[in-house]
């Protein structure tokens, strides 16, 4: 089963083969993304080990959303030992997000 994930916005877009799902995870993406994926795998009678390929929309987009999504797909691809691709079709050992601009990091308070 092929998994496609786009976390470049507050809505996570997940595709499992030809079926597409969206979840407005907003600021809870880090806490709820894996549960969302697992729920949709179960709905399709699949498990994590059913995954054979992962494609990730690597950006541009939300700094935090892309970091969370990249962490998830990198971990899954590594742990399941399956190929990982960006949305351009290029295979990667790990995916680095493409933010489209330098990160806007605020100065520490103290």
C-alpha positions as CSV (number, residue, x, y, z in Angstrom):
1,X,0.0,0.0,0.0
2,X,1.3,3.5,-0.9
3,X,1.1,6.3,1.6
4,X,1.1,10.0,0.5
5,X,1.3,12.7,3.2
6,X,1.0,16.4,3.0
7,X,1.3,18.4,6.2
8,X,2.2,21.8,4.7
9,X,-0.9,23.4,6.1
10,X,-3.1,23.0,9.1
11,X,-5.0,20.3,7.3
12,X,-3.2,17.0,6.9
13,X,-3.8,15.3,3.6
14,X,-3.4,11.5,3.6
15,X,-3.7,9.2,0.6
16,X,-3.7,5.5,0.9
17,X,-3.4,4.1,-2.6
18,X,-6.3,5.9,-4.4
19,X,-8.3,6.9,-1.3
20,X,-7.8,10.4,0.0
21,X,-8.5,11.8,3.5
22,X,-8.2,15.2,5.2
23,X,-8.0,16.1,8.9
24,X,-7.9,19.6,10.3
25,X,-5.3,18.9,13.0
26,X,-4.2,22.5,13.4
27,X,-2.0,22.9,16.5
28,X,-2.6,19.3,17.5
29,X,-0.8,17.9,14.5
30,X,2.2,16.5,16.5
31,X,-0.2,14.7,18.9
32,X,-2.8,13.4,16.5
33,X,-1.0,12.7,13.1
34,X,0.0,9.2,13.8
35,X,-3.4,8.3,15.3
36,X,-5.0,9.8,12.1
37,X,-2.8,7.6,9.9
38,X,-3.4,4.5,11.9
39,X,-7.2,5.1,12.0
40,X,-7.3,5.3,8.2
41,X,-5.0,2.2,7.8
42,X,-7.5,0.3,10.0
43,X,-10.5,1.5,7.9
44,X,-8.8,0.0,4.9
45,X,-8.0,-3.3,6.6
46,X,-4.3,-2.5,6.7
47,X,-1.5,-2.2,9.2
48,X,1.8,-0.3,9.3
49,X,3.5,-3.3,7.8
50,X,1.1,-3.1,4.8
51,X,2.9,0.1,3.7
52,X,5.3,-0.4,0.8
53,X,6.1,3.1,-0.3
54,X,5.8,6.6,1.2
55,X,5.6,9.9,-0.7
56,X,5.8,13.2,1.2
57,X,4.9,16.7,0.1
58,X,8.1,18.4,1.3
59,X,7.1,22.0,0.8
60,X,6.9,24.8,0.6
61,X,4.5,25.4,3.5
62,X,4.1,25.7,7.2
63,X,7.4,25.4,9.0
64,X,6.0,23.4,11.9
65,X,3.7,21.2,9.8
66,X,6.5,20.3,7.4
67,X,8.9,19.5,10.3
68,X,6.3,17.2,11.9
69,X,5.4,15.5,8.7
70,X,9.0,15.0,7.7
71,X,9.8,13.5,11.1
72,X,6.9,11.0,10.8
73,X,7.7,9.9,7.2
74,X,11.4,9.6,7.9
75,X,10.8,7.5,11.0
76,X,8.2,5.2,9.2
77,X,10.3,4.7,6.1
78,X,13.3,3.8,8.3
79,X,11.5,1.6,10.7
80,X,9.5,-0.2,8.0
81,X,12.5,-0.3,5.6
82,X,10.5,1.0,2.7
83,X,11.3,3.6,0.0
84,X,10.7,7.3,0.7
85,X,10.0,9.8,-2.1
86,X,9.3,13.5,-2.3
87,X,6.4,14.9,-4.3
88,X,8.6,15.3,-7.3
89,X,9.3,11.6,-7.4
90,X,12.9,11.7,-6.2
91,X,13.8,8.9,-3.7
92,X,15.5,10.0,-0.5
93,X,17.1,8.2,2.5
94,X,15.6,11.1,4.6
95,X,13.4,14.0,3.6
96,X,14.3,17.5,4.5
97,X,11.5,20.0,4.4
98,X,11.6,22.8,1.8
99,X,10.2,25.8,3.6
100,X,10.4,28.0,0.5
101,X,12.1,30.7,2.5
102,X,14.4,31.0,5.6
103,X,12.8,30.0,8.8
104,X,11.3,32.8,10.9
105,X,12.7,32.0,14.3
106,X,12.1,34.5,17.1
107,X,14.7,35.5,19.6
108,X,14.7,33.7,22.9
109,X,13.0,35.5,25.7
110,X,16.0,35.1,28.1
